[in-house]
């Protein structure tokens, strides 16, 4: 088992949160609140009412939970590849694209149990608008912070409330991580000169950004449904009866285009985040394994 992959994935995930959280807040609000019609309008409205703090609501909790989930994703991915290699036997060459795809899918599904509680807390805090200057006539927000939000969900909805939206999360992350890792390894190969065995760091960064955009292109529709189900739990009268009802009602009232409403901002956020995550992950993995070429780029992410 490659423990280094779990450790590196954890640190890389935390860095990714710091880079992409403001845009993630804008994304969630566009997905769940009809008063926000676009990226710029949502950004201006959030800043004018809540200040810079409005873009970082609930960030402390995701730093912890996404560190754990990234650890699970990268650790599971690498170890799954290793198991598939051993199953094929020695001397069979590098992993195939199918093995990369399947390992990515397993990794995406594996992290759901860890990710879901943190994700619902993040989503609800991000959707909670609050004026930067309070007043006697302005109601206090329902959740006072990540821990209060977590405890409130458990108290009001039970422990199952922490896993509201788990099904669309599985359907989002399974395929999206499969495509993410497949795109990353393929892009690294395309961006590497035939005379070289390893891609340059610029190629790794570009491949990571492209892979992130590819993954979110597949995952955005389920991301919309996931966010709406999670926020629906805060209402006294639930708007959606379940997963399929949410899909039907969303399509009926807003059209099929709403499922890709946040695709633009997902891709805008995914490019820099995954550039950072993959470079940090590869550097730390090489360093922790004590490899002589630890500061060099990976061999297409398949070592």
C-alpha positions in Angstrom: 0.0 0.0 0.0 1.3 3.5 -0.9 0.8 5.5 2.2 2.6 8.5 0.6 -0.4 8.9 -1.8 -2.8 9.3 1.1 -0.6 11.9 2.8 0.1 13.9 -0.4 -3.5 13.8 -1.5 -4.6 15.2 1.8 -2.2 18.2 1.6 -2.9 18.8 -2.0 -6.7 18.8 -1.4 -6.4 21.4 1.3 -4.4 23.7 -1.0 -7.1 23.2 -3.7 -9.8 24.4 -1.3 -7.9 27.6 -0.5 -7.5 28.3 -4.2 -11.1 27.6 -5.4 -13.4 28.3 -2.4 -14.6 31.8 -3.5 -15.7 30.5 -6.9 -17.2 27.5 -5.3 -19.4 29.7 -3.1 -20.6 31.6 -6.2 -21.3 28.3 -7.9 -23.4 26.9 -5.1 -25.5 30.1 -4.9 -26.1 30.1 -8.6 -27.3 26.5 -8.4 -29.6 26.9 -5.5 -30.9 30.5 -5.4 -32.9 31.9 -8.3 -32.0 35.5 -7.5 -28.5 34.9 -8.7 -28.6 34.8 -12.5 -24.9 34.7 -13.4 -21.3 34.6 -12.2 -20.8 38.4 -12.3 -24.2 39.3 -10.8 -23.8 36.8 -8.0 -20.2 38.0 -7.3 -21.2 41.6 -7.1 -24.3 40.9 -5.0 -22.4 38.8 -2.5 -19.6 41.3 -2.1 -21.9 44.3 -1.7 -24.1 42.6 1.0 -21.5 40.5 2.8 -18.1 41.7 1.9 -15.1 39.5 1.2 -16.1 37.2 4.1 -19.2 36.1 2.1 -17.0 34.2 -0.3 -15.3 32.2 2.5 -18.3 31.1 4.6 -17.8 27.7 6.1 -14.3 27.3 4.7 -12.6 25.9 7.8 -14.7 22.7 7.8 -14.0 21.8 4.1 -10.3 22.3 4.7 -10.5 19.3 7.0 -13.0 17.2 5.2 -11.6 17.7 1.7 -8.2 17.0 3.0 -9.6 13.6 4.1 -11.5 13.0 0.9 -8.5 13.9 -1.4 -6.4 11.5 0.7 -8.9 8.8 0.0 -9.2 9.6 -3.7 -5.5 9.7 -4.5 -4.7 6.8 -2.1 -7.4 4.6 -3.5 -6.6 5.5 -7.1 -2.9 4.6 -6.8 -3.5 1.4 -4.8 -6.2 0.3 -7.1 -3.8 0.7 -10.1 -1.2 -1.3 -8.2 -3.7 -4.1 -7.6 -4.7 -4.2 -11.2 -1.0 -4.4 -12.2 -0.4 -7.3 -9.8 -3.5 -9.1 -11.2 -2.2 -8.9 -14.7 1.2 -10.1 -13.6 4.7 -8.7 -13.9 6.1 -7.6 -17.2 2.8 -6.6 -18.7 3.8 -2.9 -19.2 2.1 0.2 -17.8 -1.5 0.5 -16.8 -4.0 0.6 -19.6 -6.5 3.5 -20.1 -9.3 1.2 -19.0 -7.5 0.5 -15.7 -7.0 4.2 -15.2 -10.7 4.8 -15.9 -11.9 2.1 -13.5 -9.4 3.1 -10.7 -10.6 6.7 -11.0 -14.2 5.6 -10.7 -13.5 3.4 -7.6 -11.6 6.3 -6.0 -14.5 8.7 -6.7 -17.1 6.4 -5.1 -14.8 5.4 -2.2 -14.6 9.0 -0.8 -18.4 9.6 -0.6 -18.8 8.3 3.0 -16.2 10.8 4.1 -17.1 13.7 1.9 -20.9 13.9 2.2 -21.2 15.2 5.8 -18.6 18.0 5.1 -20.2 18.8 1.8 -23.7 19.4 3.2 -22.3 21.7 5.9 -20.3 23.6 3.3 -23.3 24.0 1.0 -25.7 25.2 3.6 -23.3 27.8 5.0 -22.5 29.0 1.5 -26.2 29.5 0.7 -26.7 31.4 3.9 -26.7 35.1 3.0 -26.0 37.6 5.6 -25.5 41.4 5.5 -22.0 42.5 6.5 -23.5 45.0 8.9 -26.1 43.6 11.1 -29.1 45.5 12.5 -32.1 45.1 14.9 -34.4 44.2 12.0 -32.0 41.8 10.2 -32.6 38.2 11.4 -29.6 36.2 12.6 -28.5 33.4 10.3 -29.7 29.9 11.2 -26.2 28.4 11.4 -23.6 30.2 13.5 -20.7 28.2 12.0 -19.5 24.8 10.7 -19.8 23.0 14.0 -23.2 24.6 14.9 -24.4 23.6 11.4 -23.2 20.0 11.8 -24.8 19.6 15.2 -28.1 21.3 14.0 -28.4 18.9 11.1 -27.9 15.9 13.4 -30.4 17.3 15.9 -33.1 18.2 13.4 -32.7 15.6 10.7 -30.7 12.8 12.4 -27.5 11.3 11.2 -29.1 10.4 7.9 -29.4 14.2 7.3 -25.7 14.4 6.9 -26.0 12.1 3.8 -28.8 14.0 2.1 -27.8 14.2 -1.6 -25.5 11.1 -1.3 -27.0 9.4 -4.4 -26.3 12.3 -6.8 -22.9 12.7 -5.2 -22.1 9.1 -6.1 -23.4 9.6 -9.6 -21.3 12.8 -9.9 -18.0 11.7 -8.5 -17.8 8.2 -9.9 -17.9 9.1 -13.6 -16.2 12.5 -13.1 -13.1 11.1 -11.3 -12.9 8.3 -13.8 -12.8 10.9 -16.6 -10.6 13.2 -14.6 -7.7 10.6 -14.2 -8.2 9.3 -17.7 -8.0 12.8 -19.2 -5.0 13.7 -17.0 -2.9 10.7 -18.1 -3.9 11.1 -21.8 -3.2 14.8 -21.8 0.2 14.3 -20.2 1.1 11.9 -23.0 -0.1 14.3 -25.7 1.8 17.2 -24.2 5.1 15.3 -23.9 7.7 15.1 -26.6 8.3 11.6 -28.0 11.9 11.9 -27.0 11.1 12.3 -23.3 9.9 9.8 -20.8 8.4 12.4 -18.5 6.2 15.5 -19.2 7.4 18.9 -18.2 5.9 20.5 -15.1 4.1 23.0 -17.4 2.5 19.9 -19.2 1.4 18.5 -15.8 -0.2 21.8 -14.8 -2.0 22.1 -18.2 -3.1 18.5 -18.1 -4.4 18.9 -14.6 -6.4 22.0 -15.6 -7.9 20.2 -18.6 -8.7 17.1 -16.6 -10.5 19.2 -14.0 -12.7 20.8 -16.7 -13.4 17.4 -18.3 -14.5 16.0 -14.9 -16.8 18.8 -14.1 -18.4 18.7 -17.6 -19.6 15.3 -16.7 -20.4 16.0 -13.1 -22.2 19.3 -13.3 -25.8 18.0 -13.8 -25.6 15.8 -10.7 -23.9 18.6 -8.8 -26.9 20.8 -9.3 -29.3 18.1 -8.0 -27.0 17.3 -5.1 -26.9 21.0 -4.0 -30.7 21.4 -4.3 -31.4 18.3 -2.2 -28.9 19.4 0.4 -30.4 22.9 0.7 -34.0 21.6 0.6 -33.4 20.1 4.1 -33.4 23.5 5.6 -37.0 24.3 4.6 -39.9 23.5 6.9 -41.9 22.3 3.9 -39.7 20.2 1.6 -39.8 21.2 -2.1 -38.5 17.8 -3.3 -39.6 14.3 -2.3 -36.4 12.7 -3.4 -33.8 12.3 -6.1 -36.0 11.6 -9.1 -38.7 14.1 -8.0 -35.9 16.8 -7.8 -34.8 16.0 -11.4 -38.4 16.2 -12.7 -39.3 19.4 -10.9 -36.1 21.1 -11.8 -36.5 20.3 -15.5 -40.2 21.1 -15.5 -39.9 24.5 -13.9 -36.6 25.7 -15.2 -35.9 23.7 -18.3 -33.1 21.2 -19.0 -30.6 23.9 -19.4 -30.5 24.5 -15.7 -28.5 21.3 -15.2 -25.6 23.0 -16.9 -26.2 26.5 -15.4 -23.0 26.4 -13.4 -20.8 24.6 -15.9 -19.0 27.8 -16.8 -18.0 28.6 -13.3 -17.2 24.9 -12.5 -14.7 24.9 -15.4 -13.3 28.4 -14.5 -12.7 27.1 -10.9 -11.6 23.6 -11.9 -8.7 24.7 -14.1 -6.5 26.5 -11.5 -7.6 24.3 -8.6 -6.5 21.1 -10.3 -3.3 22.6 -11.7 -2.3 23.3 -8.1 -3.6 20.0 -6.6 -1.9 17.7 -9.1 1.5 19.5 -9.0 1.5 19.5 -5.2 0.4 15.9 -5.1 3.1 14.7 -7.5 5.9 16.7 -5.8 5.0 15.5 -2.3 4.5 11.9 -3.4 7.9 11.7 -5.0 9.5 13.4 -1.9 7.8 11.1 0.6 8.7 8.0 -1.3 12.4 9.2 -1.2 12.8 8.8 -5.0 16.0 10.1 -6.5 14.1 12.1 -9.0 11.4 13.3 -6.6 11.4 16.8 -8.0 10.8 15.6 -11.5 7.4 15.3 -13.1 5.6 11.9 -13.0 5.7 9.3 -15.8 2.2 10.2 -17.0 0.8 9.8 -13.5 1.1 6.0 -13.9 4.2 5.1 -11.8 
